[in-house]
């Protein structure tokens, strides 16, 4: 089904995991995709996969925490693509540790990427969305932003902040026909969960009513729904993709 035909999507953190899955899912729905990652190698790798599907793709290496770098990239994206219809703010990092031992650097690194990065990209494209009076902005938060987690106060703060950011921008753009929503994935099978030991995995699974981890495709399917025509009257919402963990 060509849900996103003739649309151009920008996906940050597209080099792997959830971001890659979203980029490929959008391409499968006939969108052309701008792949943004911290390294050109990762961006180009996913862009090549998208081109193999018969869609256009552009690759950018951008540190989303750097406002000047984001501004330069946004200018080039608009010059190359001519328009933007969908923005997915997915780029994120973790620097876990208990609060009493957390450094300023670890706090700032997580907030600057996960929260400020979304602010940077949204600000750069805000006028474009408002002028076109259409579009979708999707921010990838986390269930940790809803319930917190020991050893992740920086990550939880960034993801909770992203929800407040989502709701505020949704109110600013609603009259322009632009929807702004957040996804809150639970424990998803990624490189990170692959490294968990068996005991820790078992403890996590006991918290999930469905008794299993989600996949990156589960999150990508939810992103596709929010980006598509069926979600035209949904804005300012948080869609959890967590197997019932925080219901």
Long-range contacts (C-beta under 8 A, 24 or more apart in sequence): 1-29, 2-29, 2-30, 3-29, 3-30, 3-224, 3-227, 3-228, 3-229, 4-29, 4-30, 4-31, 4-85, 4-86, 4-224, 4-227, 4-228, 5-29, 5-30, 5-31, 6-30, 7-31, 7-32, 7-85, 7-86, 8-32, 8-33, 8-34, 8-81, 8-82, 8-83, 8-84, 8-85, 8-86, 9-33, 9-34, 9-84, 9-85, 9-86, 9-87, 9-88, 9-227, 10-34, 10-36, 10-77, 10-84, 10-86, 10-87, 10-88, 10-121, 10-125, 11-35, 11-36, 11-88, 11-90, 12-36, 12-37, 12-62, 12-64, 12-88, 12-89, 12-90, 12-91, 12-117, 12-121, 13-37, 13-64, 13-90, 13-91, 13-92, 13-140, 14-42, 14-43, 14-46, 14-90, 15-39, 15-42, 15-43, 15-45, 15-46, 16-42, 16-46, 16-191, 17-188, 17-190, 17-191, 17-216, 18-90, 18-140, 18-185, 18-188, 18-190, 18-216, 18-219, 18-220, 19-88, 19-90, 19-91, 19-140, 20-46, 20-49, 20-216, 21-215, 21-216, 21-217, 21-219, 21-220, 22-88, 22-90, 22-219, 22-220, 22-223, 22-224, 23-50, 24-49, 24-50, 24-53, 24-220, 25-217, 25-220, 25-221, 25-223, 25-224, 26-86, 26-223, 26-224, 26-227, 27-53, 27-55, 27-57, 28-53, 29-224, 29-228, 30-55, 31-55, 31-85, 31-86, 31-227, 32-56, 32-57, 32-81, 33-57, 33-58, 34-58, 34-60, 34-77, 34-81, 34-84, 35-59, 35-60, 36-60, 36-61, 36-62, 36-64, 36-73, 36-91, 37-61, 37-62, 37-91, 38-62, 38-63, 38-91, 64-91, 64-113, 64-116, 64-117, 64-118, 64-120, 64-121, 65-109, 65-112, 65-113, 65-116, 65-117, 65-120, 66-120, 67-120, 70-117, 70-120, 70-121, 70-124, 71-120, 71-124, 74-121, 74-124, 74-125, 78-128, 83-128, 83-132, 84-125, 84-128, 84-129, 84-135, 85-132, 85-134, 85-135, 85-136, 86-135, 86-136, 86-137, 86-138, 86-227, 87-121, 87-122, 87-125, 87-129, 87-135, 87-136, 87-137, 87-138, 88-137, 88-138, 88-139, 88-140, 88-223, 88-227, 89-117, 89-118, 89-121, 89-122, 89-137, 89-138, 89-139, 89-140, 89-162, 90-140, 91-117, 91-118, 92-117, 92-140, 92-158, 94-152, 94-155, 94-192, 95-154, 95-155, 96-151, 96-152, 96-155, 97-151, 98-150, 98-151, 99-153, 102-153, 102-154, 106-154, 107-154, 110-154, 110-155, 110-157, 110-158, 111-154, 111-157, 111-158, 111-161, 113-158, 114-155, 114-158, 114-159, 114-162, 115-157, 115-158, 115-161, 115-162, 115-165, 118-162, 118-165, 119-165, 122-165, 122-169, 126-169, 126-173, 129-173, 129-176, 129-178, 130-173, 130-176, 130-178, 133-176, 133-177, 133-178, 134-176, 134-177, 134-178, 135-177, 135-178, 135-179, 136-178, 136-179, 136-180, 136-181, 136-226, 136-227, 136-231, 137-166, 137-169, 137-173, 137-178, 137-179, 137-180, 137-181, 138-180, 138-181, 138-182, 138-183, 138-223, 138-226, 138-227, 139-163, 139-165, 139-166, 139-180, 139-181, 139-182, 139-183, 140-182, 140-183, 140-185, 140-219, 140-223, 141-166, 141-182, 141-183, 141-184, 141-238, 142-184, 142-185, 143-184, 143-185, 143-186, 143-240, 143-242, 143-245, 143-246, 145-184, 146-184, 146-238, 146-240, 146-246, 147-246, 159-184, 163-238, 166-236, 166-238, 167-236, 170-235, 170-236, 171-236, 173-235, 174-235, 174-236, 178-235, 179-226, 179-231, 179-232, 179-234, 179-235, 180-235, 180-236, 181-226, 181-231, 181-234, 181-235, 181-236, 181-237, 181-238, 181-239, 182-237, 182-238, 182-239, 183-219, 183-222, 183-223, 183-226, 183-238, 183-239, 183-240, 183-241, 184-238, 184-239, 184-240, 184-241, 184-242, 184-246, 185-214, 185-218, 185-219, 185-240, 185-241, 185-242, 186-214, 186-240, 186-241, 186-242, 186-243, 186-245, 186-246, 187-213, 187-214, 187-242, 187-243, 187-245, 188-213, 188-214, 188-215, 188-216, 188-218, 188-219, 188-241, 189-213, 189-214, 189-215, 189-216, 190-216, 207-245, 208-242, 208-243, 208-244, 208-245, 209-243, 209-244, 209-245, 209-247, 210-243, 210-244, 211-243, 212-243, 213-243, 214-241, 214-242, 214-243
